[in-house]
Amino acid sequence: MIWLILLCFGEGPYGLVIHGGAGTIKKEQLGDGLEAQYRQVLQQALDAGYAKLQAGESSESASIATIMVLEDSSLFNAGRGAVFTHEGKNEFDASIMLGSGRAGACAAIRNVRNPILLAQAIMNKTPHVMLVGEGAQAFAVELGLKLEPDPYFFTERRWNQLQKAQEAPPDERWQKFGTVGVVALDQQGQLAAATSTGGLTNKRFGRVGDSPIIGAGTYCDNQTCGVSGTGQGEFFMRGVTAYDVSAMMTYLNDRVEVAAQKTIDKLTERGGSGGLIAMDAGGNVAMVMNTAGMYRGIQMSDGRKGVWIFKDENP
């Protein structure tokens, strides 16, 4: 059964909901030590974003602060913890969208410590929505964004995942691992959504997933909701999954929790796996998945707060 949570609110809450990837996440595979580390970093990310909101800063600012904590952790498939490509490199995709409709994204970049900062700069400093590859890389250098050498992004766990993927049968060589994302609502009632990822283990040929594609992995509209997805990117792209949640709210007048559930049901019917987080401008939150788990958490001004990993956990 697909897991869903809707949390109702008092008038005018602010806060955020986050995810750190969905997939086959089982307690016995993590162990108590690693599970505790995941929960700790998820809470640190929530705290970083919530502090911005509590101080009256924008949902944009809160989203960036949140994603940067997750990108700086080696636990998640974004930034420092990114998976390896077939060639043994780390390539990043990221995007941000505001409820006003402004958006920025980057894809197939390397060595940028915090790809979400590049996505934000593309939104705020260019007339474009997405920059990719060498051009995006050159823009990052021009901006003076912090770069890191290849060893900074190397983790033994991700390297071993690459070796395992390359030794697997051909139809199992494209392994999928998580993504990080956030939807934030500020005190002014403005939404923002952001997503960052290292993509697929063993990806080739310049593959880009859904995370940097507005409407697929990230979408935001103050009139409906903000959405960030995680899972099999190709299915999210084909289904325009993030936008689908908003579209159901617009054209069917669905509540955010209903629209999120329907969207994941459609993903399941098409053979895809993953999850998403969503929040509307009233502070209603949905976290849905069709996988064994999804790293996730919320922190809201009305007292709703928590971090969860496994599908059957009760908030």
Stockholm file with secondary structure:
# STOCKHOLM 1.0

chainA/1-315         MIWLILLCFGEGPYGLVIHGGAGTIKKEQLGDGLEAQYRQVLQQALDAGYAKLQAGESSESASIATIMVLEDSSLFNAGRGAVFTHEGKNEFDASIMLGSGRAGACAAIRNVRNPILLAQAIMNKTPHVMLVGEGAQAFAVELGLKLEPDPYFFTERRWNQLQKAQEAPPDERWQKFGTVGVVALDQQGQLAAATSTGGLTNKRFGRVGDSPIIGAGTYCDNQTCGVSGTGQGEFFMRGVTAYDVSAMMTYLNDRVEVAAQKTIDKLTERGGSGGLIAMDAGGNVAMVMNTAGMYRGIQMSDGRKGVWIFKDENP
#=GR chainA/1-315 SS CCBCCEECCCSSCCEEEEEEEEECCCHHHHHHHHHHHHHHHHHHHHHHHHHHHHTTCCHHHHHHHHHHHHHTSSSSSSGGGCCCCTTSCCCEEEEEEETTSCEEEEEEECSBSCHHHHHHHHHHHSSCSEEEHHHHHHHHHHHTCCBCCGGGGCCHHHHHHHHHHHHSCGGGCSEECCCEEEEEECTTSCEEEEEEECCEETCCTTCCCSTTSBTTTEEECTTSEEEEEEECHHHHHHTTHHHHHHHHHHHSCCCHHHHHHHHHHHHHHTTCCEEEEEEETTCCEEEEESSSEEEEEEEETTSCEEEEEETTCCC
#=GC SS_cons         CCBCCEECCCSSCCEEEEEEEEECCCHHHHHHHHHHHHHHHHHHHHHHHHHHHHTTCCHHHHHHHHHHHHHTSSSSSSGGGCCCCTTSCCCEEEEEEETTSCEEEEEEECSBSCHHHHHHHHHHHSSCSEEEHHHHHHHHHHHTCCBCCGGGGCCHHHHHHHHHHHHSCGGGCSEECCCEEEEEECTTSCEEEEEEECCEETCCTTCCCSTTSBTTTEEECTTSEEEEEEECHHHHHHTTHHHHHHHHHHHSCCCHHHHHHHHHHHHHHTTCCEEEEEEETTCCEEEEESSSEEEEEEEETTSCEEEEEETTCCC
//
